[in-house]
Amino acid sequence: MSLPQRIPSGARVVVRTALGIDATDHRMKFRDFVGHVESWDGHTLELNRDAAANGSRPAEHVTIHAPEIVKIKPIPERPAHIGKQ
């Protein structure tokens, strides 16, 4: 995949990373990260990962290196009522 040269700070994105081939079913496994871009220099993405909407995972800082990225795309902000109890 061709990665963008510039990603604006604060943009909300979903980033899919490759975990490798599962030893049991021999299928490629992926992990998705949804959050706001802190910085991107073309080699390393610093992301403020959103907390899970159901409260099962807190927000966290994540560093993702370009070779791990399978796909990246912008997504809209989460609606204000999601995750509010």
DOVEX-970574 format. One record per residue: x, y, z of N, C-alpha, C, O in turn; residue in three letters. Coordinates in nm, 2 decimals. Each point is the difference from the previous one (the first is absolute). Layout:
residues N
<node><n_u>X</n_u><n_v>Y</n_v><n_w>Z</n_w><ca_u>X</ca_u><ca_v>Y</ca_v><ca_w>Z</ca_w><c_u>X</c_u><c_v>Y</c_v><c_w>Z</c_w><o_u>X</o_u><o_v>Y</o_v><o_w>Z</o_w><code>ALA</code></node>
...
***
This chain:
residues 85
<node><n_u>0.08</n_u><n_v>-0.12</n_v><n_w>0.00</n_w><ca_u>-0.08</ca_u><ca_v>0.12</ca_v><ca_w>0.00</ca_w><c_u>0.09</c_u><c_v>0.12</c_v><c_w>0.00</c_w><o_u>0.10</o_u><o_v>0.01</o_v><o_w>0.07</o_w><code>MET</code></node>
<node><n_u>-0.14</n_u><n_v>0.09</n_v><n_w>-0.14</n_w><ca_u>0.06</ca_u><ca_v>0.13</ca_v><ca_w>0.00</ca_w><c_u>-0.05</c_u><c_v>0.09</c_v><c_w>0.11</c_w><o_u>-0.12</o_u><o_v>0.03</o_v><o_w>0.00</o_w><code>SER</code></node>
<node><n_u>0.21</n_u><n_v>0.00</n_v><n_w>0.09</n_w><ca_u>-0.04</ca_u><ca_v>0.08</ca_v><ca_w>0.12</ca_w><c_u>0.00</c_u><c_v>0.15</c_v><c_w>-0.03</c_w><o_u>0.09</o_u><o_v>0.04</o_v><o_w>-0.08</o_w><code>LEU</code></node>
<node><n_u>-0.17</n_u><n_v>0.04</n_v><n_w>0.14</n_w><ca_u>0.00</ca_u><ca_v>0.14</ca_v><ca_w>-0.03</ca_w><c_u>0.13</c_u><c_v>0.07</c_v><c_w>0.06</c_w><o_u>0.05</o_u><o_v>-0.05</o_v><o_w>0.10</o_w><code>PRO</code></node>
<node><n_u>-0.01</n_u><n_v>0.15</n_v><n_w>-0.17</n_w><ca_u>0.12</ca_u><ca_v>0.07</ca_v><ca_w>0.04</ca_w><c_u>-0.03</c_u><c_v>0.09</c_v><c_w>0.12</c_w><o_u>0.08</o_u><o_v>0.03</o_v><o_w>0.09</o_w><code>GLN</code></node>
<node><n_u>-0.21</n_u><n_v>0.02</n_v><n_w>-0.08</n_w><ca_u>-0.04</ca_u><ca_v>0.09</ca_v><ca_w>0.10</ca_w><c_u>-0.13</c_u><c_v>-0.04</c_v><c_w>0.06</c_w><o_u>-0.10</o_u><o_v>-0.03</o_v><o_w>-0.08</o_w><code>ARG</code></node>
<node><n_u>0.09</n_u><n_v>0.03</n_v><n_w>0.21</n_w><ca_u>-0.13</ca_u><ca_v>-0.03</ca_v><ca_w>0.07</ca_w><c_u>-0.01</c_u><c_v>0.11</c_v><c_w>0.10</c_w><o_u>0.08</o_u><o_v>0.02</o_v><o_w>0.09</o_w><code>ILE</code></node>
<node><n_u>-0.19</n_u><n_v>0.07</n_v><n_w>-0.10</n_w><ca_u>-0.01</ca_u><ca_v>0.11</ca_v><ca_w>0.10</ca_w><c_u>-0.01</c_u><c_v>-0.05</c_v><c_w>0.14</c_w><o_u>-0.07</o_u><o_v>-0.10</o_v><o_w>0.03</o_w><code>PRO</code></node>
<node><n_u>0.13</n_u><n_v>0.17</n_v><n_w>0.06</n_w><ca_u>-0.01</ca_u><ca_v>-0.03</ca_v><ca_w>0.14</ca_w><c_u>-0.14</c_u><c_v>0.02</c_v><c_w>0.05</c_w><o_u>-0.06</o_u><o_v>0.10</o_v><o_w>-0.04</o_w><code>SER</code></node>
<node><n_u>0.00</n_u><n_v>-0.19</n_v><n_w>0.11</n_w><ca_u>-0.14</ca_u><ca_v>0.01</ca_v><ca_w>0.05</ca_w><c_u>-0.10</c_u><c_v>-0.07</c_v><c_w>-0.09</c_w><o_u>-0.11</o_u><o_v>-0.02</o_v><o_w>0.04</o_w><code>GLY</code></node>
<node><n_u>0.16</n_u><n_v>-0.03</n_v><n_w>-0.16</n_w><ca_u>-0.09</ca_u><ca_v>-0.08</ca_v><ca_w>-0.08</ca_w><c_u>-0.04</c_u><c_v>-0.13</c_v><c_w>0.06</c_w><o_u>0.09</o_u><o_v>-0.06</o_v><o_w>0.07</o_w><code>ALA</code></node>
<node><n_u>-0.21</n_u><n_v>0.02</n_v><n_w>-0.08</n_w><ca_u>-0.05</ca_u><ca_v>-0.13</ca_v><ca_w>0.06</ca_w><c_u>0.01</c_u><c_v>-0.10</c_v><c_w>-0.11</c_w><o_u>-0.05</o_u><o_v>0.02</o_v><o_w>-0.11</o_w><code>ARG</code></node>
<node><n_u>0.13</n_u><n_v>-0.13</n_v><n_w>0.13</n_w><ca_u>0.02</ca_u><ca_v>-0.10</ca_v><ca_w>-0.10</ca_w><c_u>-0.02</c_u><c_v>-0.14</c_v><c_w>0.06</c_w><o_u>0.00</o_u><o_v>-0.02</o_v><o_w>0.12</o_w><code>VAL</code></node>
<node><n_u>-0.01</n_u><n_v>-0.08</n_v><n_w>-0.21</n_w><ca_u>0.01</ca_u><ca_v>-0.14</ca_v><ca_w>0.04</ca_w><c_u>0.12</c_u><c_v>-0.05</c_v><c_w>-0.08</c_w><o_u>0.02</o_u><o_v>0.02</o_v><o_w>-0.12</o_w><code>VAL</code></node>
<node><n_u>0.06</n_u><n_v>-0.09</n_v><n_w>0.20</n_w><ca_u>0.13</ca_u><ca_v>-0.06</ca_v><ca_w>-0.05</ca_w><c_u>-0.01</c_u><c_v>-0.15</c_v><c_w>0.01</c_w><o_u>-0.02</o_u><o_v>-0.05</o_v><o_w>0.12</o_w><code>VAL</code></node>
<node><n_u>0.04</n_u><n_v>-0.02</n_v><n_w>-0.22</n_w><ca_u>0.00</ca_u><ca_v>-0.15</ca_v><ca_w>0.00</ca_w><c_u>0.15</c_u><c_v>-0.04</c_v><c_w>-0.01</c_w><o_u>0.07</o_u><o_v>0.04</o_v><o_w>-0.09</o_w><code>ARG</code></node>
<node><n_u>-0.03</n_u><n_v>-0.13</n_v><n_w>0.19</n_w><ca_u>0.13</ca_u><ca_v>-0.05</ca_v><ca_w>0.00</ca_w><c_u>0.00</c_u><c_v>-0.15</c_v><c_w>-0.01</c_w><o_u>-0.10</o_u><o_v>-0.07</o_v><o_w>0.04</o_w><code>THR</code></node>
<node><n_u>0.20</n_u><n_v>0.01</n_v><n_w>-0.10</n_w><ca_u>0.02</ca_u><ca_v>-0.14</ca_v><ca_w>-0.02</ca_w><c_u>0.06</c_u><c_v>-0.06</c_v><c_w>0.13</c_w><o_u>0.11</o_u><o_v>0.05</o_v><o_w>0.04</o_w><code>ALA</code></node>
<node><n_u>-0.17</n_u><n_v>-0.16</n_v><n_w>0.01</n_w><ca_u>0.06</ca_u><ca_v>-0.07</ca_v><ca_w>0.11</ca_w><c_u>0.08</c_u><c_v>-0.12</c_v><c_w>-0.04</c_w><o_u>0.08</o_u><o_v>-0.05</o_v><o_w>0.07</o_w><code>LEU</code></node>
<node><n_u>-0.11</n_u><n_v>0.00</n_v><n_w>-0.19</n_w><ca_u>0.07</ca_u><ca_v>-0.12</ca_v><ca_w>-0.05</ca_w><c_u>-0.10</c_u><c_v>-0.11</c_v><c_w>-0.02</c_w><o_u>-0.12</o_u><o_v>0.02</o_v><o_w>0.01</o_w><code>GLY</code></node>
<node><n_u>0.17</n_u><n_v>-0.13</n_v><n_w>-0.05</n_w><ca_u>-0.08</ca_u><ca_v>-0.12</ca_v><ca_w>-0.03</ca_w><c_u>-0.02</c_u><c_v>-0.08</c_v><c_w>0.12</c_w><o_u>0.09</o_u><o_v>-0.04</o_v><o_w>0.08</o_w><code>ILE</code></node>
<node><n_u>-0.22</n_u><n_v>0.01</n_v><n_w>-0.05</n_w><ca_u>-0.04</ca_u><ca_v>-0.08</ca_v><ca_w>0.12</ca_w><c_u>0.05</c_u><c_v>-0.15</c_v><c_w>-0.02</c_w><o_u>-0.02</o_u><o_v>-0.06</o_v><o_w>-0.10</o_w><code>ASP</code></node>
<node><n_u>0.09</n_u><n_v>0.01</n_v><n_w>0.20</n_w><ca_u>0.05</ca_u><ca_v>-0.14</ca_v><ca_w>0.00</ca_w><c_u>-0.11</c_u><c_v>-0.10</c_v><c_w>-0.01</c_w><o_u>0.02</o_u><o_v>-0.11</o_v><o_w>-0.04</o_w><code>ALA</code></node>
<node><n_u>-0.14</n_u><n_v>0.14</n_v><n_w>0.09</n_w><ca_u>-0.11</ca_u><ca_v>-0.10</ca_v><ca_w>0.01</ca_w><c_u>-0.07</c_u><c_v>-0.01</c_v><c_w>-0.13</c_w><o_u>-0.02</o_u><o_v>-0.11</o_v><o_w>-0.06</o_w><code>THR</code></node>
<node><n_u>-0.03</n_u><n_v>0.23</n_v><n_w>0.01</n_w><ca_u>-0.08</ca_u><ca_v>-0.01</ca_v><ca_w>-0.12</ca_w><c_u>0.07</c_u><c_v>0.05</c_v><c_w>-0.13</c_w><o_u>-0.05</o_u><o_v>0.00</o_v><o_w>-0.11</o_w><code>ASP</code></node>
<node><n_u>0.18</n_u><n_v>0.04</n_v><n_w>0.13</n_w><ca_u>0.08</ca_u><ca_v>0.04</ca_v><ca_w>-0.12</ca_w><c_u>-0.05</c_u><c_v>0.12</c_v><c_w>-0.08</c_w><o_u>0.02</o_u><o_v>0.01</o_v><o_w>-0.12</o_w><code>HIS</code></node>
<node><n_u>-0.10</n_u><n_v>0.07</n_v><n_w>0.19</n_w><ca_u>-0.06</ca_u><ca_v>0.12</ca_v><ca_w>-0.06</ca_w><c_u>0.07</c_u><c_v>0.13</c_v><c_w>0.05</c_w><o_u>0.04</o_u><o_v>0.00</o_v><o_w>0.12</o_w><code>ARG</code></node>
<node><n_u>-0.03</n_u><n_v>0.10</n_v><n_w>-0.20</n_w><ca_u>0.06</ca_u><ca_v>0.12</ca_v><ca_w>0.04</ca_w><c_u>-0.09</c_u><c_v>0.07</c_v><c_w>0.11</c_w><o_u>-0.12</o_u><o_v>0.00</o_v><o_w>-0.02</o_w><code>MET</code></node>
<node><n_u>0.18</n_u><n_v>0.05</n_v><n_w>0.12</n_w><ca_u>-0.07</ca_u><ca_v>0.07</ca_v><ca_w>0.11</ca_w><c_u>0.03</c_u><c_v>0.15</c_v><c_w>0.00</c_w><o_u>0.12</o_u><o_v>0.04</o_v><o_w>-0.03</o_w><code>LYS</code></node>
<node><n_u>-0.21</n_u><n_v>0.04</n_v><n_w>0.07</n_w><ca_u>0.01</ca_u><ca_v>0.15</ca_v><ca_w>0.00</ca_w><c_u>-0.04</c_u><c_v>0.06</c_v><c_w>0.13</c_w><o_u>-0.08</o_u><o_v>-0.07</o_v><o_w>0.07</o_w><code>PHE</code></node>
<node><n_u>0.12</n_u><n_v>0.19</n_v><n_w>-0.04</n_w><ca_u>-0.05</ca_u><ca_v>0.07</ca_v><ca_w>0.11</ca_w><c_u>-0.03</c_u><c_v>0.15</c_v><c_w>-0.05</c_w><o_u>0.08</o_u><o_v>0.05</o_v><o_w>-0.07</o_w><code>ARG</code></node>
<node><n_u>-0.19</n_u><n_v>0.00</n_v><n_w>0.11</n_w><ca_u>-0.04</ca_u><ca_v>0.13</ca_v><ca_w>-0.04</ca_w><c_u>0.01</c_u><c_v>0.10</c_v><c_w>0.12</c_w><o_u>-0.03</o_u><o_v>-0.04</o_v><o_w>0.12</o_w><code>ASP</code></node>
<node><n_u>0.08</n_u><n_v>0.16</n_v><n_w>-0.15</n_w><ca_u>0.01</ca_u><ca_v>0.10</ca_v><ca_w>0.10</ca_w><c_u>-0.08</c_u><c_v>0.12</c_v><c_w>-0.05</c_w><o_u>0.02</o_u><o_v>0.05</o_v><o_w>-0.11</o_w><code>PHE</code></node>
<node><n_u>-0.10</n_u><n_v>0.00</n_v><n_w>0.20</n_w><ca_u>-0.08</ca_u><ca_v>0.12</ca_v><ca_w>-0.03</ca_w><c_u>0.04</c_u><c_v>0.11</c_v><c_w>0.09</c_w><o_u>0.00</o_u><o_v>-0.02</o_v><o_w>0.12</o_w><code>VAL</code></node>
<node><n_u>0.03</n_u><n_v>0.14</n_v><n_w>-0.17</n_w><ca_u>0.04</ca_u><ca_v>0.11</ca_v><ca_w>0.08</ca_w><c_u>0.04</c_u><c_v>0.12</c_v><c_w>-0.07</c_w><o_u>-0.03</o_u><o_v>0.01</o_v><o_w>-0.12</o_w><code>GLY</code></node>
<node><n_u>0.09</n_u><n_v>0.09</n_v><n_w>0.19</n_w><ca_u>0.04</ca_u><ca_v>0.13</ca_v><ca_w>-0.06</ca_w><c_u>0.15</c_u><c_v>0.00</c_v><c_w>-0.01</c_w><o_u>0.07</o_u><o_v>-0.03</o_v><o_w>0.09</o_w><code>HIS</code></node>
<node><n_u>-0.03</n_u><n_v>0.08</n_v><n_w>-0.21</n_w><ca_u>0.14</ca_u><ca_v>0.01</ca_v><ca_w>-0.03</ca_w><c_u>0.06</c_u><c_v>0.11</c_v><c_w>0.08</c_w><o_u>-0.04</o_u><o_v>0.11</o_v><o_w>0.01</o_w><code>VAL</code></node>
<node><n_u>0.15</n_u><n_v>-0.15</n_v><n_w>0.06</n_w><ca_u>0.08</ca_u><ca_v>0.10</ca_v><ca_w>0.07</ca_w><c_u>0.11</c_u><c_v>0.05</c_v><c_w>-0.09</c_w><o_u>0.03</o_u><o_v>0.12</o_v><o_w>-0.01</o_w><code>GLU</code></node>
<node><n_u>0.04</n_u><n_v>-0.21</n_v><n_w>-0.07</n_w><ca_u>0.10</ca_u><ca_v>0.04</ca_v><ca_w>-0.09</ca_w><c_u>0.02</c_u><c_v>-0.12</c_v><c_w>-0.10</c_w><o_u>-0.02</o_u><o_v>-0.12</o_v><o_w>0.03</o_w><code>SER</code></node>
<node><n_u>0.07</n_u><n_v>0.16</n_v><n_w>-0.15</n_w><ca_u>0.04</ca_u><ca_v>-0.10</ca_v><ca_w>-0.11</ca_w><c_u>0.11</c_u><c_v>0.06</c_v><c_w>-0.08</c_w><o_u>-0.01</o_u><o_v>0.11</o_v><o_w>-0.05</o_w><code>TRP</code></node>
<node><n_u>0.12</n_u><n_v>-0.18</n_v><n_w>0.05</n_w><ca_u>0.12</ca_u><ca_v>0.05</ca_v><ca_w>-0.08</ca_w><c_u>0.03</c_u><c_v>-0.09</c_v><c_w>-0.12</c_w><o_u>0.11</o_u><o_v>0.02</o_v><o_w>-0.06</o_w><code>ASP</code></node>
<node><n_u>-0.21</n_u><n_v>-0.10</n_v><n_w>0.02</n_w><ca_u>0.02</ca_u><ca_v>-0.09</ca_v><ca_w>-0.11</ca_w><c_u>0.06</c_u><c_v>-0.13</c_v><c_w>0.04</c_w><o_u>0.01</o_u><o_v>-0.10</o_v><o_w>-0.08</o_w><code>GLY</code></node>
<node><n_u>0.04</n_u><n_v>0.09</n_v><n_w>0.20</n_w><ca_u>0.06</ca_u><ca_v>-0.13</ca_v><ca_w>0.05</ca_w><c_u>-0.06</c_u><c_v>-0.05</c_v><c_w>0.13</c_w><o_u>-0.01</o_u><o_v>-0.12</o_v><o_w>0.02</o_w><code>HIS</code></node>
<node><n_u>-0.04</n_u><n_v>0.21</n_v><n_w>0.06</n_w><ca_u>-0.05</ca_u><ca_v>-0.03</ca_v><ca_w>0.13</ca_w><c_u>-0.13</c_u><c_v>0.08</c_v><c_w>0.02</c_w><o_u>0.00</o_u><o_v>0.12</o_v><o_w>-0.01</o_w><code>THR</code></node>
<node><n_u>-0.11</n_u><n_v>-0.19</n_v><n_w>0.05</n_w><ca_u>-0.12</ca_u><ca_v>0.06</ca_v><ca_w>0.03</ca_w><c_u>-0.02</c_u><c_v>0.00</c_v><c_w>0.15</c_w><o_u>0.00</o_u><o_v>-0.11</o_v><o_w>0.06</o_w><code>LEU</code></node>
<node><n_u>-0.02</n_u><n_v>0.23</n_v><n_w>0.00</n_w><ca_u>-0.03</ca_u><ca_v>0.01</ca_v><ca_w>0.14</ca_w><c_u>-0.15</c_u><c_v>0.03</c_v><c_w>0.01</c_w><o_u>-0.05</o_u><o_v>0.09</o_v><o_w>-0.06</o_w><code>GLU</code></node>
<node><n_u>-0.02</n_u><n_v>-0.18</n_v><n_w>0.13</n_w><ca_u>-0.15</ca_u><ca_v>0.00</ca_v><ca_w>0.00</ca_w><c_u>-0.05</c_u><c_v>0.00</c_v><c_w>0.14</c_w><o_u>0.05</o_u><o_v>-0.08</o_v><o_w>0.09</o_w><code>LEU</code></node>
<node><n_u>-0.15</n_u><n_v>0.16</n_v><n_w>-0.06</n_w><ca_u>-0.07</ca_u><ca_v>0.00</ca_v><ca_w>0.13</ca_w><c_u>-0.12</c_u><c_v>-0.09</c_v><c_w>-0.03</c_w><o_u>-0.10</o_u><o_v>0.05</o_v><o_w>-0.05</o_w><code>ASN</code></node>
<node><n_u>0.11</n_u><n_v>-0.18</n_v><n_w>0.09</n_w><ca_u>-0.11</ca_u><ca_v>-0.09</ca_v><ca_w>-0.03</ca_w><c_u>-0.12</c_u><c_v>0.03</c_v><c_w>0.09</c_w><o_u>0.01</o_u><o_v>0.02</o_v><o_w>0.12</o_w><code>ARG</code></node>
<node><n_u>-0.13</n_u><n_v>-0.02</n_v><n_w>-0.18</n_w><ca_u>-0.12</ca_u><ca_v>0.03</ca_v><ca_w>0.07</ca_w><c_u>-0.03</c_u><c_v>-0.11</c_v><c_w>0.10</c_w><o_u>0.04</o_u><o_v>-0.12</o_v><o_w>-0.02</o_w><code>ASP</code></node>
<node><n_u>-0.10</n_u><n_v>0.15</n_v><n_w>0.13</n_w><ca_u>-0.05</ca_u><ca_v>-0.09</ca_v><ca_w>0.09</ca_w><c_u>-0.12</c_u><c_v>-0.08</c_v><c_w>-0.06</c_w><o_u>-0.06</o_u><o_v>0.05</o_v><o_w>-0.09</o_w><code>ALA</code></node>
<node><n_u>0.05</n_u><n_v>-0.18</n_v><n_w>0.13</n_w><ca_u>-0.11</ca_u><ca_v>-0.08</ca_v><ca_w>-0.05</ca_w><c_u>-0.14</c_u><c_v>0.07</c_v><c_w>0.04</c_w><o_u>-0.01</o_u><o_v>0.05</o_v><o_w>0.11</o_w><code>ALA</code></node>
<node><n_u>-0.08</n_u><n_v>-0.05</n_v><n_w>-0.20</n_w><ca_u>-0.13</ca_u><ca_v>0.06</ca_v><ca_w>0.02</ca_w><c_u>-0.08</c_u><c_v>-0.06</c_v><c_w>0.12</c_w><o_u>-0.07</o_u><o_v>0.06</o_v><o_w>0.07</o_w><code>ALA</code></node>
<node><n_u>0.10</n_u><n_v>-0.19</n_v><n_w>-0.05</n_w><ca_u>-0.07</ca_u><ca_v>-0.07</ca_v><ca_w>0.11</ca_w><c_u>0.08</c_u><c_v>0.01</c_v><c_w>0.14</c_w><o_u>-0.04</o_u><o_v>-0.06</o_v><o_w>0.10</o_w><code>ASN</code></node>
<node><n_u>0.15</n_u><n_v>0.13</n_v><n_w>-0.10</n_w><ca_u>0.08</ca_u><ca_v>0.02</ca_v><ca_w>0.12</ca_w><c_u>0.09</c_u><c_v>-0.11</c_v><c_w>0.03</c_w><o_u>0.07</o_u><o_v>0.00</o_v><o_w>0.11</o_w><code>GLY</code></node>
<node><n_u>-0.05</n_u><n_v>-0.10</n_v><n_w>-0.20</n_w><ca_u>0.08</ca_u><ca_v>-0.12</ca_v><ca_w>0.03</ca_w><c_u>0.15</c_u><c_v>0.03</c_v><c_w>-0.01</c_w><o_u>0.08</o_u><o_v>-0.08</o_v><o_w>0.05</o_w><code>SER</code></node>
<node><n_u>-0.04</n_u><n_v>0.19</n_v><n_w>-0.12</n_w><ca_u>0.14</ca_u><ca_v>0.03</ca_v><ca_w>-0.02</ca_w><c_u>0.02</c_u><c_v>0.15</c_v><c_w>0.01</c_w><o_u>-0.08</o_u><o_v>0.07</o_v><o_w>-0.07</o_w><code>ARG</code></node>
<node><n_u>0.17</n_u><n_v>-0.02</n_v><n_w>0.15</n_w><ca_u>0.02</ca_u><ca_v>0.14</ca_v><ca_w>0.01</ca_w><c_u>0.07</c_u><c_v>0.06</c_v><c_w>-0.13</c_w><o_u>0.06</o_u><o_v>-0.08</o_v><o_w>-0.07</o_w><code>PRO</code></node>
<node><n_u>-0.06</n_u><n_v>0.21</n_v><n_w>0.06</n_w><ca_u>0.08</ca_u><ca_v>0.06</ca_v><ca_w>-0.11</ca_w><c_u>0.15</c_u><c_v>-0.03</c_v><c_w>0.03</c_w><o_u>0.04</o_u><o_v>-0.01</o_v><o_w>0.11</o_w><code>ALA</code></node>
<node><n_u>0.04</n_u><n_v>0.01</n_v><n_w>-0.22</n_w><ca_u>0.14</ca_u><ca_v>-0.03</ca_v><ca_w>0.02</ca_w><c_u>0.08</c_u><c_v>0.06</c_v><c_w>-0.11</c_w><o_u>-0.05</o_u><o_v>0.02</o_v><o_w>-0.11</o_w><code>GLU</code></node>
<node><n_u>0.18</n_u><n_v>0.01</n_v><n_w>0.13</n_w><ca_u>0.09</ca_u><ca_v>0.04</ca_v><ca_w>-0.10</ca_w><c_u>0.06</c_u><c_v>-0.12</c_v><c_w>-0.07</c_w><o_u>0.05</o_u><o_v>-0.09</o_v><o_w>0.07</o_w><code>HIS</code></node>
<node><n_u>-0.05</n_u><n_v>0.09</n_v><n_w>-0.21</n_w><ca_u>0.06</ca_u><ca_v>-0.11</ca_v><ca_w>-0.07</ca_w><c_u>0.10</c_u><c_v>0.05</c_v><c_w>-0.11</c_w><o_u>-0.03</o_u><o_v>0.11</o_v><o_w>-0.06</o_w><code>VAL</code></node>
<node><n_u>0.14</n_u><n_v>-0.18</n_v><n_w>0.05</n_w><ca_u>0.09</ca_u><ca_v>0.03</ca_v><ca_w>-0.11</ca_w><c_u>0.00</c_u><c_v>-0.11</c_v><c_w>-0.10</c_w><o_u>0.02</o_u><o_v>-0.12</o_v><o_w>0.04</o_w><code>THR</code></node>
<node><n_u>-0.04</n_u><n_v>0.16</n_v><n_w>-0.17</n_w><ca_u>-0.02</ca_u><ca_v>-0.10</ca_v><ca_w>-0.10</ca_w><c_u>0.11</c_u><c_v>0.03</c_v><c_w>-0.11</c_w><o_u>0.00</o_u><o_v>0.12</o_v><o_w>-0.05</o_w><code>ILE</code></node>
<node><n_u>0.08</n_u><n_v>-0.22</n_v><n_w>0.01</n_w><ca_u>0.10</ca_u><ca_v>0.03</ca_v><ca_w>-0.10</ca_w><c_u>-0.05</c_u><c_v>-0.04</c_v><c_w>-0.14</c_w><o_u>-0.08</o_u><o_v>-0.09</o_v><o_w>-0.01</o_w><code>HIS</code></node>
<node><n_u>0.12</n_u><n_v>0.17</n_v><n_w>-0.09</n_w><ca_u>-0.06</ca_u><ca_v>-0.01</ca_v><ca_w>-0.13</ca_w><c_u>0.00</c_u><c_v>-0.14</c_v><c_w>-0.06</c_w><o_u>-0.10</o_u><o_v>-0.04</o_v><o_w>-0.06</o_w><code>ALA</code></node>
<node><n_u>0.20</n_u><n_v>-0.04</n_v><n_w>0.08</n_w><ca_u>0.00</ca_u><ca_v>-0.14</ca_v><ca_w>-0.06</ca_w><c_u>-0.11</c_u><c_v>-0.09</c_v><c_w>0.06</c_w><o_u>-0.04</o_u><o_v>-0.10</o_v><o_w>-0.07</o_w><code>PRO</code></node>
<node><n_u>-0.02</n_u><n_v>0.14</n_v><n_w>0.19</n_w><ca_u>-0.10</ca_u><ca_v>-0.08</ca_v><ca_w>0.06</ca_w><c_u>-0.14</c_u><c_v>0.04</c_v><c_w>-0.06</c_w><o_u>-0.10</o_u><o_v>-0.08</o_v><o_w>0.02</o_w><code>GLU</code></node>
<node><n_u>0.09</n_u><n_v>0.19</n_v><n_w>-0.08</n_w><ca_u>-0.13</ca_u><ca_v>0.06</ca_v><ca_w>-0.05</ca_w><c_u>-0.04</c_u><c_v>-0.07</c_v><c_w>-0.13</c_w><o_u>0.07</o_u><o_v>0.00</o_v><o_w>-0.10</o_w><code>ILE</code></node>
<node><n_u>-0.19</n_u><n_v>-0.06</n_v><n_w>0.10</n_w><ca_u>-0.06</ca_u><ca_v>-0.06</ca_v><ca_w>-0.11</ca_w><c_u>-0.09</c_u><c_v>0.10</c_v><c_w>-0.07</c_w><o_u>-0.01</o_u><o_v>0.01</o_v><o_w>-0.12</o_w><code>VAL</code></node>
<node><n_u>-0.07</n_u><n_v>0.06</n_v><n_w>0.20</n_w><ca_u>-0.10</ca_u><ca_v>0.10</ca_v><ca_w>-0.06</ca_w><c_u>-0.02</c_u><c_v>0.11</c_v><c_w>0.11</c_w><o_u>0.00</o_u><o_v>-0.02</o_v><o_w>0.12</o_w><code>LYS</code></node>
<node><n_u>-0.02</n_u><n_v>0.14</n_v><n_w>-0.17</n_w><ca_u>-0.03</ca_u><ca_v>0.11</ca_v><ca_w>0.08</ca_w><c_u>-0.11</c_u><c_v>0.09</c_v><c_w>-0.07</c_w><o_u>0.02</o_u><o_v>0.03</o_v><o_w>-0.12</o_w><code>ILE</code></node>
<node><n_u>-0.12</n_u><n_v>0.01</n_v><n_w>0.19</n_w><ca_u>-0.10</ca_u><ca_v>0.09</ca_v><ca_w>-0.06</ca_w><c_u>-0.06</c_u><c_v>0.09</c_v><c_w>0.11</c_w><o_u>-0.01</o_u><o_v>-0.04</o_v><o_w>0.11</o_w><code>LYS</code></node>
<node><n_u>-0.03</n_u><n_v>0.16</n_v><n_w>-0.16</n_w><ca_u>-0.07</ca_u><ca_v>0.09</ca_v><ca_w>0.09</ca_w><c_u>-0.14</c_u><c_v>-0.05</c_v><c_w>0.03</c_w><o_u>-0.07</o_u><o_v>-0.06</o_v><o_w>-0.08</o_w><code>PRO</code></node>
<node><n_u>0.02</n_u><n_v>0.09</n_v><n_w>0.20</n_w><ca_u>-0.14</ca_u><ca_v>-0.04</ca_v><ca_w>0.04</ca_w><c_u>-0.06</c_u><c_v>0.12</c_v><c_w>0.08</c_w><o_u>0.07</o_u><o_v>0.08</o_v><o_w>0.05</o_w><code>ILE</code></node>
<node><n_u>-0.20</n_u><n_v>-0.07</n_v><n_w>-0.05</n_w><ca_u>-0.07</ca_u><ca_v>0.11</ca_v><ca_w>0.07</ca_w><c_u>0.02</c_u><c_v>-0.02</c_v><c_w>0.15</c_w><o_u>0.02</o_u><o_v>-0.11</o_v><o_w>0.05</o_w><code>PRO</code></node>
<node><n_u>-0.04</n_u><n_v>0.22</n_v><n_w>0.02</n_w><ca_u>0.00</ca_u><ca_v>0.00</ca_v><ca_w>0.15</ca_w><c_u>-0.12</c_u><c_v>-0.09</c_v><c_w>0.05</c_w><o_u>-0.10</o_u><o_v>-0.02</o_v><o_w>-0.07</o_w><code>GLU</code></node>
<node><n_u>0.12</n_u><n_v>-0.04</n_v><n_w>0.18</n_w><ca_u>-0.10</ca_u><ca_v>-0.08</ca_v><ca_w>0.07</ca_w><c_u>-0.11</c_u><c_v>0.09</c_v><c_w>0.04</c_w><o_u>0.02</o_u><o_v>0.11</o_v><o_w>0.05</o_w><code>ARG</code></node>
<node><n_u>-0.15</n_u><n_v>-0.15</n_v><n_w>-0.07</n_w><ca_u>-0.11</ca_u><ca_v>0.08</ca_v><ca_w>0.04</ca_w><c_u>0.01</c_u><c_v>0.03</c_v><c_w>0.15</c_w><o_u>0.05</o_u><o_v>-0.08</o_v><o_w>0.08</o_w><code>PRO</code></node>
<node><n_u>-0.10</n_u><n_v>0.20</n_v><n_w>-0.04</n_w><ca_u>0.01</ca_u><ca_v>0.04</ca_v><ca_w>0.14</ca_w><c_u>-0.07</c_u><c_v>-0.09</c_v><c_w>0.10</c_w><o_u>0.04</o_u><o_v>-0.01</o_v><o_w>0.11</o_w><code>ALA</code></node>
<node><n_u>-0.15</n_u><n_v>-0.06</n_v><n_w>-0.15</n_w><ca_u>-0.07</ca_u><ca_v>-0.09</ca_v><ca_w>0.09</ca_w><c_u>0.06</c_u><c_v>-0.13</c_v><c_w>0.02</c_w><o_u>-0.03</o_u><o_v>-0.07</o_v><o_w>0.10</o_w><code>HIS</code></node>
<node><n_u>0.13</n_u><n_v>0.03</n_v><n_w>-0.18</n_w><ca_u>0.06</ca_u><ca_v>-0.14</ca_v><ca_w>0.01</ca_w><c_u>0.10</c_u><c_v>0.01</c_v><c_w>0.12</c_w><o_u>0.08</o_u><o_v>0.09</o_v><o_w>0.01</o_w><code>ILE</code></node>
<node><n_u>-0.09</n_u><n_v>-0.19</n_v><n_w>0.07</n_w><ca_u>0.09</ca_u><ca_v>-0.01</ca_v><ca_w>0.11</ca_w><c_u>-0.03</c_u><c_v>0.08</c_v><c_w>0.12</c_w><o_u>0.07</o_u><o_v>0.00</o_v><o_w>0.11</o_w><code>GLY</code></node>
<node><n_u>-0.18</n_u><n_v>0.08</n_v><n_w>-0.11</n_w><ca_u>-0.05</ca_u><ca_v>0.08</ca_v><ca_w>0.11</ca_w><c_u>-0.11</c_u><c_v>-0.08</c_v><c_w>0.07</c_w><o_u>-0.10</o_u><o_v>-0.03</o_v><o_w>-0.06</o_w><code>LYS</code></node>
<node><n_u>0.12</n_u><n_v>0.01</n_v><n_w>0.19</n_w><ca_u>-0.10</ca_u><ca_v>-0.08</ca_v><ca_w>0.07</ca_w><c_u>-0.06</c_u><c_v>0.09</c_v><c_w>0.11</c_w><o_u>-0.09</o_u><o_v>-0.04</o_v><o_w>0.07</o_w><code>GLN</code></node>
***
